Amino acid sequence: MSDIRHAAVITGASSGIGLAYARQLSQRGYDLILVARRKERLEQLAFTLEEHSRSNVTTIVADLANEADLRRVQNVFAERGDISVLVNNAGVGALGPTSKVDVSIVENLVKVNVLALTTLSLAALSAFKARGHGLLVNIASVIALGPSVTAAAYSGSKAYVLNFSRSLEQEYAESGITVQTILPGPVKSEFFAASGVSSPGFPEELFMTADTLVETAMRAVDMKENVTFPTLADSALWTEFESARKKFYKSVLVTGKPAARYASGK
Ligand SMILES: NC(=O)c1ccc[n+]([C@@H]2O[C@H](COP(=O)([O-])OP(=O)(O)OC[C@H]3O[C@@H](n4cnc5c(N)ncnc54)[C@H](OP(=O)(O)O)[C@@H]3O)[C@@H](O)[C@H]2O)c1
């Protein structure tokens, strides 16, 4: 390992996938900046990681749905010259039919899953650009690929994460900066409980542990993969999906005239 210190910012580091990232990036020698609302959890984690690794760990207690807190986290990218990784992991589900979920919970989801992820992605990219390298990891979900009656805002937010991150991936393709989008299936964590769901409704065998997910995602970065479906056995299916999408997109942009089926019968 080189003596040059690199730091990683991980949002939502107090549990689940973020916590697994914190452990595994500290094993890879990164200093850490851990972000979440639960102060005690972050401090306990920082203490344990510093005891068992060479990492220096900073904690930022912040509610990413709160504008002032988000700015504090955003500013870290300009204040510190050593950050080369951002894992935009903090996220919430607001699960259930929209008629049963309070609008404030849905608004909170948009602030955390969409607004904070966007703001921090741009802050990180601006810092990475100045240094000519960096890794941005955005956690989407396989639910990004389709609508869901019990996760309208969640699936919408993850579709945003997918398109936003892939657009950044293209923008920064030749820059030395890597943008990785991860689309996990169900993962063992506090996610469903935090959304007020006692039984997630997926069979047990569909769940991956957070540690396995992060190991897989980090291996995928080492393999220079930008879009990672950790459980996808046949990667040719994603290539086919993408070709179908591109073909469809082209067929929508052939003419400015309405299609024949919309012609009035008069
Ligand atoms: N679990 C799954 O099945 C699954 C599948 C696909 C994708 N994902 C995605 O994976 C990511 C991590 O989820 P997880 O499964 O690890 O769930 P989790 O155990 O509930 O972790 C969510 C993390 O986000 C943080 N967080 C939530 N609201 C926040 C806020 N307002 N400000 C700051 N931090 C906040 C939480 O910390 P505090 O409560 O301490 O703030 C916690 O550390 C999410 O983006 C989720 O959408 C999860």
The ligand as a Tripos MOL2 file, in Angstrom:
@<TRIPOS>MOLECULE
LIG
   48    52     1     0     0
SMALL
NO_CHARGES

@<TRIPOS>ATOM
      1 N1        -31.7360   -3.3940    1.5530 N.am      1 LIG1
      2 C1        -32.1300   -3.5980    0.3150 C.2       1 LIG1
      3 O1        -32.8510   -4.5790    0.0170 O.2       1 LIG1
      4 C2        -31.6610   -2.6700   -0.7680 C.ar      1 LIG1
      5 C3        -31.7900   -3.1030   -2.1050 C.ar      1 LIG1
      6 C4        -31.3780   -2.2560   -3.1160 C.ar      1 LIG1
      7 C5        -30.8470   -1.0150   -2.8120 C.ar      1 LIG1
      8 N2        -30.7450   -0.6250   -1.5120 N.ar      1 LIG1
      9 C6        -30.2040    0.7100   -1.2490 C.3       1 LIG1
     10 O2        -29.0440    0.5770   -0.4740 O.3       1 LIG1
     11 C7        -28.8200    1.7810    0.2690 C.3       1 LIG1
     12 C8        -28.4900    1.4290    1.7120 C.3       1 LIG1
     13 O3        -29.5890    0.7790    2.2910 O.3       1 LIG1
     14 P1        -29.4420   -0.3940    3.3560 P.3       1 LIG1
     15 O4        -30.0860   -1.5950    2.7670 O.co2     1 LIG1
     16 O5        -28.0720   -0.4990    3.8650 O.co2     1 LIG1
     17 O6        -30.4620    0.1720    4.4560 O.3       1 LIG1
     18 P2        -30.2530    0.6620    5.9700 P.3       1 LIG1
     19 O7        -29.6020   -0.4100    6.7690 O.co2     1 LIG1
     20 O8        -31.5930    1.1510    6.3880 O.co2     1 LIG1
     21 O9        -29.2380    1.8700    5.8200 O.3       1 LIG1
     22 C9        -29.6430    3.1340    5.3640 C.3       1 LIG1
     23 C10       -28.6030    4.1570    5.7880 C.3       1 LIG1
     24 O10       -29.0280    5.4470    5.3040 O.3       1 LIG1
     25 C11       -28.9260    6.3820    6.3720 C.3       1 LIG1
     26 N3        -29.9140    7.4420    6.2230 N.ar      1 LIG1
     27 C12       -31.2490    7.3120    6.0560 C.ar      1 LIG1
     28 N4        -31.8280    8.5330    6.0340 N.ar      1 LIG1
     29 C13       -30.8330    9.4390    6.1830 C.ar      1 LIG1
     30 C14       -30.7960   10.8520    6.2680 C.ar      1 LIG1
     31 N5        -31.9180   11.5930    6.2010 N.pl3     1 LIG1
     32 N6        -29.6150   11.4590    6.4430 N.ar      1 LIG1
     33 C15       -28.4740   10.7170    6.5590 C.ar      1 LIG1
     34 N7        -28.4430    9.3740    6.4750 N.ar      1 LIG1
     35 C16       -29.6090    8.7510    6.3070 C.ar      1 LIG1
     36 C17       -29.1810    5.5620    7.6380 C.3       1 LIG1
     37 O11       -28.5250    6.1800    8.7630 O.3       1 LIG1
     38 P3        -29.2490    6.9740    9.9540 P.3       1 LIG1
     39 O12       -30.5930    6.3470   10.1750 O.co2     1 LIG1
     40 O13       -28.3080    6.8140   11.0920 O.co2     1 LIG1
     41 O14       -29.3250    8.3810    9.4540 O.co2     1 LIG1
     42 C18       -28.4690    4.2540    7.3020 C.3       1 LIG1
     43 O15       -27.1030    4.3350    7.6340 O.3       1 LIG1
     44 C19       -30.0770    2.6170    0.0910 C.3       1 LIG1
     45 O16       -29.8320    3.6150   -0.8770 O.3       1 LIG1
     46 C20       -31.0960    1.6260   -0.4360 C.3       1 LIG1
     47 O17       -32.0750    2.2490   -1.2340 O.3       1 LIG1
     48 C21       -31.1260   -1.4210   -0.4890 C.ar      1 LIG1
@<TRIPOS>BOND
     1     1     2 1
     2     2     3 2
     3     2     4 1
     4     4     5 ar
     5     4    48 ar
     6     5     6 ar
     7     6     7 ar
     8     7     8 ar
     9     8     9 1
    10     8    48 ar
    11     9    10 1
    12     9    46 1
    13    10    11 1
    14    11    12 1
    15    11    44 1
    16    12    13 1
    17    13    14 1
    18    14    15 2
    19    14    16 1
    20    14    17 1
    21    17    18 1
    22    18    19 2
    23    18    20 1
    24    18    21 1
    25    21    22 1
    26    22    23 1
    27    23    24 1
    28    23    42 1
    29    24    25 1
    30    25    26 1
    31    25    36 1
    32    26    27 ar
    33    26    35 ar
    34    27    28 ar
    35    28    29 ar
    36    29    30 ar
    37    29    35 ar
    38    30    31 1
    39    30    32 ar
    40    32    33 ar
    41    33    34 ar
    42    34    35 ar
    43    36    37 1
    44    36    42 1
    45    37    38 1
    46    38    39 2
    47    38    40 1
    48    38    41 1
    49    42    43 1
    50    44    45 1
    51    44    46 1
    52    46    47 1
@<TRIPOS>SUBSTRUCTURE
     1 LIG1         1 GROUP 0 **** ****
